[in-house]
Amino acid sequence: MIITCLIILLISLVVLVIYSDIFVDAASSLSIRLKVPKILIALTIASFGTCAPELAISFNSIRSGNVDMTIANVIGSSIVNILFIVGLAAIVKPIKIKDRTTKKELPLLVLITTTFFFLISDTIFKKNAINGLSRQDAIILLCGFFVFMFYILIVVRKNKNDEKEKAKYSLKKSIILIIISLLAIIISSDIVVNNAVLLAEEIGISQKVIAMTIIVIGTSLPELIMTVESARKGEFDMAVGNIIGTNIFNICIVLGLPIAIYGSVFSNSFNLIDTTIVLLSALIFYLFGKSGKELSRKEGILMVIVFILYYIYVIFS
């Protein structure tokens, strides 16, 4: 059983790498053909597509009453996406960040993350409260998503991609490859998660560790491979936009939509340390990106160190 799980894991990871590489090239070609900024493709198609595993898990876990899985899914993913994935990508290759991103997209991410922090951190306002989100809180998060989409529409209207690059694929082929590669990424990441959970249960790892490590990191595999591949190829707008869009989508839709439909969720498993790290991640991303308009290797290493320290706390607390 263990050997079978390992073989399937390795094959699925290879598929992830191959199709993430195809997706980056196809998405880049699409932006050139449509003459729109690459960051727009990353903020929408890439980020929404790679969030599919998290969205499915969120709906299934709330419907089955597993609130901890729902909250862990978003809190863990938000932290992993920035501290680990962006940090790792910056270590592979320093990430150049455009002036518009530091003035608009990153501040918007900080604003939405800050809103989420205050909405979920009930213990700040009431000593014996339980941290959670009400249906009203979820509606506020959904409104944040509409603000994000309004910004996207402004970007589409005001900006054109004037970079003189040759598209690798035709418009039709780019769209087909994006759809195929996204499906392959989502399916293979789902297989990775399922087999990782089976493997963990065979070895005897606790459900808490599974939720905050294997499930969260597993569902973030599409973002991980895509962001690192984008950075390696010098597609920095794709790398940064993918994470910004993913985190906004995670907070506003992956968490906000099912709660708005099914009602309030509360949990004792997540305290002020967990929610503070989510906010700290967004602030670090913004501050490091703003300084020198680049995420350096040293900053990437620091981000990964903060991630490791937090996860040591999660596993042993």
C-alpha positions in Angstrom: 0.0 0.0 0.0 2.8 2.4 1.0 4.8 1.6 -2.2 1.7 2.1 -4.4 1.0 5.5 -2.8 4.6 6.6 -3.3 4.6 5.6 -7.0 1.3 7.4 -7.7 2.6 10.4 -5.8 5.7 10.6 -8.0 3.8 10.2 -11.3 1.3 12.8 -10.3 4.1 15.3 -9.3 5.8 14.7 -12.7 2.4 15.5 -14.4 2.1 18.6 -12.3 5.5 19.9 -13.4 5.0 19.1 -17.1 1.5 20.7 -17.3 2.5 23.8 -15.2 5.3 24.4 -17.6 2.8 24.2 -20.5 0.3 26.5 -18.7 2.9 29.2 -18.1 3.8 29.3 -21.9 0.2 29.1 -23.0 -0.9 31.9 -20.6 2.0 34.1 -21.7 1.0 33.5 -25.3 -2.6 34.3 -24.6 -1.7 37.7 -23.0 0.5 38.6 -26.0 -2.2 37.6 -28.5 -5.0 39.5 -26.6 -2.6 42.4 -25.9 -3.4 42.5 -22.2 -0.9 42.6 -19.3 0.4 39.2 -18.2 -0.5 40.0 -14.6 -4.1 40.2 -15.7 -4.0 36.6 -16.9 -2.3 35.6 -13.7 -4.8 37.4 -11.5 -7.7 35.7 -13.1 -7.3 32.5 -15.2 -4.3 31.2 -13.3 -5.3 32.1 -9.8 -8.9 31.1 -10.1 -8.1 27.9 -11.9 -5.5 26.8 -9.4 -7.9 27.5 -6.5 -10.3 24.8 -7.7 -9.0 22.1 -5.2 -9.3 24.5 -2.2 -12.8 25.6 -3.2 -14.0 21.9 -3.5 -12.5 21.1 -0.1 -14.0 24.1 1.5 -17.6 23.3 0.3 -17.2 19.6 1.2 -15.8 20.3 4.6 -18.4 22.9 5.6 -21.2 20.6 4.3 -19.9 17.7 6.4 -19.4 19.9 9.5 -15.6 19.8 9.5 -15.1 23.5 10.2 -11.4 23.1 11.2 -10.6 21.8 7.7 -12.4 24.8 6.1 -10.5 27.4 8.1 -7.2 25.5 7.9 -7.6 25.3 4.2 -7.6 29.1 3.8 -5.3 30.2 6.6 -2.8 27.5 5.7 -3.0 28.2 2.0 -2.6 32.0 2.4 0.5 31.5 4.5 2.0 28.7 2.3 1.4 30.7 -0.9 3.3 33.8 0.2 6.0 32.7 2.7 6.8 29.3 1.2 5.9 29.6 -2.5 6.9 33.2 -3.2 9.9 32.8 -0.9 11.1 29.6 -2.8 10.5 31.3 -6.2 12.6 34.3 -5.1 15.4 31.9 -4.0 15.3 30.2 -7.4 15.4 33.6 -9.2 15.0 37.1 -7.6 11.5 38.4 -8.6 11.2 41.8 -10.2 8.0 43.6 -9.2 6.5 46.3 -11.3 5.6 49.7 -9.8 1.9 49.3 -10.5 1.9 46.0 -8.5 3.4 47.6 -5.4 1.0 50.6 -5.7 -2.2 48.7 -6.5 -2.3 44.9 -6.5 -0.3 44.3 -3.3 -2.0 47.0 -1.3 -5.4 45.5 -2.3 -4.1 42.1 -1.1 -3.1 43.7 2.2 -6.5 45.5 2.6 -8.5 42.3 2.0 -6.2 40.2 4.3 -6.4 42.9 7.0 -10.3 42.8 6.7 -10.2 39.0 7.1 -7.9 39.3 10.1 -10.2 41.5 12.0 -13.4 39.6 11.0 -12.0 36.2 12.1 -10.1 37.4 15.3 -13.1 37.6 17.6 -10.8 37.1 20.7 -9.3 40.6 20.1 -12.7 42.2 20.9 -14.1 39.8 23.4 -11.9 37.8 25.8 -13.9 34.5 26.0 -15.0 34.6 22.4 -14.4 31.8 19.8 -12.7 32.8 16.6 -15.0 32.4 13.5 -16.9 34.0 10.7 -20.6 34.8 10.5 -22.7 35.0 7.4 -22.4 38.8 7.6 -18.6 38.5 7.7 -18.7 36.3 4.7 -20.8 38.9 2.8 -18.2 41.5 3.6 -15.5 39.2 2.2 -17.6 38.7 -1.0 -17.8 42.4 -1.4 -14.0 42.6 -1.2 -13.9 40.2 -4.1 -16.3 42.4 -6.1 -13.9 45.3 -5.5 -11.1 43.1 -6.8 -13.0 42.3 -9.9 -13.9 45.9 -10.5 -10.1 46.7 -10.4 -9.5 43.9 -12.9 -12.1 45.5 -15.3 -10.2 48.9 -14.9 -6.9 47.2 -15.8 -8.5 45.6 -18.9 -9.9 49.0 -20.1 -6.8 51.1 -19.4 -3.9 48.8 -20.1 -2.6 47.0 -23.1 0.4 44.7 -23.4 2.8 46.7 -25.5 5.7 44.3 -25.0 7.1 43.2 -28.3 7.3 39.5 -27.8 6.6 36.6 -30.0 3.8 34.3 -28.9 4.8 30.7 -28.7 1.2 29.5 -29.5 -1.7 30.8 -31.6 -4.7 32.2 -29.8 -6.8 29.1 -30.3 -4.0 26.8 -29.3 -3.2 28.9 -26.2 -6.8 28.7 -25.0 -7.0 24.9 -25.6 -3.7 24.3 -23.8 -4.7 26.5 -20.8 -7.9 24.4 -20.4 -6.1 21.1 -20.8 -3.2 22.0 -18.5 -5.5 23.5 -15.8 -7.5 20.3 -15.8 -4.4 18.2 -15.6 -3.0 20.4 -12.8 -6.2 20.2 -10.7 -6.7 16.4 -11.2 -3.1 15.5 -10.5 -2.9 17.8 -7.4 -6.1 16.1 -6.2 -4.5 12.7 -6.7 -1.4 13.9 -4.8 -3.5 15.0 -1.8 -5.5 11.8 -1.7 -2.5 9.6 -1.8 -0.6 11.8 0.6 -3.4 11.4 3.1 -3.5 7.7 2.7 0.2 7.5 3.1 0.0 9.7 6.3 -2.7 7.5 7.7 -0.6 4.3 7.0 2.4 5.8 8.8 0.2 7.1 11.6 0.3 10.9 11.4 -2.5 12.8 13.2 -5.5 14.5 11.5 -4.4 17.9 12.7 -1.0 17.6 11.0 -2.6 16.2 7.9 -5.0 19.2 7.6 -2.3 21.9 8.1 0.5 20.2 6.1 -0.5 17.6 3.6 -3.9 19.0 2.6 -2.9 22.6 2.6 0.5 22.2 1.0 -1.0 19.5 -1.3 -3.7 21.8 -2.6 -1.1 24.6 -3.1 1.0 22.4 -5.4 -0.5 24.0 -8.6 0.5 27.5 -7.2 3.9 26.2 -6.1 4.9 24.6 -9.5 3.3 27.4 -11.5 4.9 30.2 -9.5 8.4 28.7 -9.4 8.2 27.8 -13.1 7.1 31.4 -13.9 10.0 32.9 -11.9 12.5 30.5 -13.5 11.3 31.6 -17.0 11.5 35.3 -16.0 7.7 35.6 -16.2 7.6 37.7 -13.0 4.1 39.2 -13.6 2.7 35.6 -13.8 4.5 34.6 -10.6 3.4 37.5 -8.5 -0.1 37.8 -10.0 -0.8 34.2 -9.5 -0.2 34.4 -5.8 -2.0 37.8 -5.3 -5.1 36.5 -7.2 -5.0 33.1 -5.4 -4.9 34.6 -1.9 -7.7 37.1 -2.7 -9.8 34.3 -4.2 -9.1 32.0 -1.2 -10.1 34.5 1.4 -13.1 36.0 -0.4 -14.6 33.1 -2.3 -13.1 29.8 -1.0 -14.0 30.9 2.6 -16.7 33.6 2.0 -19.0 31.8 -0.5 -19.7 28.5 1.4 -20.1 30.4 4.7 -22.5 32.9 3.0 -24.5 29.8 1.8 -24.3 27.5 4.8 -24.0 29.9 7.7 -21.5 30.9 10.5 -18.4 28.8 11.4 -16.4 28.9 14.6 -13.4 27.0 15.8 -11.2 26.9 18.9 -8.3 25.3 16.9 -7.1 28.6 15.5 -5.8 31.4 17.7 -4.4 34.9 17.3 -1.0 33.6 16.3 -2.5 31.8 13.2 -4.4 34.8 12.0 -1.5 37.2 12.8 0.8 35.1 10.6 -1.7 35.4 7.7 -1.7 39.2 8.0 2.1 39.3 8.5 2.6 37.3 5.3 0.7 39.8 3.2 2.6 42.7 4.9 6.0 41.0 4.3 5.1 40.4 0.6 4.2 44.1 0.2 7.2 45.5 2.1 9.7 43.3 0.5 8.2 43.9 -3.0 8.2 47.7 -2.4 11.9 47.8 -1.3 13.9 48.0 -4.5 11.0 46.7 -6.6 12.4 43.2 -6.2 12.2 40.2 -4.0 15.8 39.2 -3.5 17.2 35.7 -2.6 17.9 36.9 0.9 14.3 38.1 1.4 13.1 34.8 -0.1 15.2 32.9 2.4 13.8 35.0 5.3 10.3 34.3 4.1 10.9 30.5 4.1 12.5 30.7 7.5 9.4 32.4 8.9 7.3 29.7 7.3 9.3 26.9 8.8 9.2 28.5 12.3 5.4 28.9 12.1 4.9 25.3 11.0 7.2 24.0 13.8 4.7 25.9 16.1 1.7 24.3 14.3 3.0 20.7 14.5 4.2 20.8 18.1 1.6 23.1 19.7 
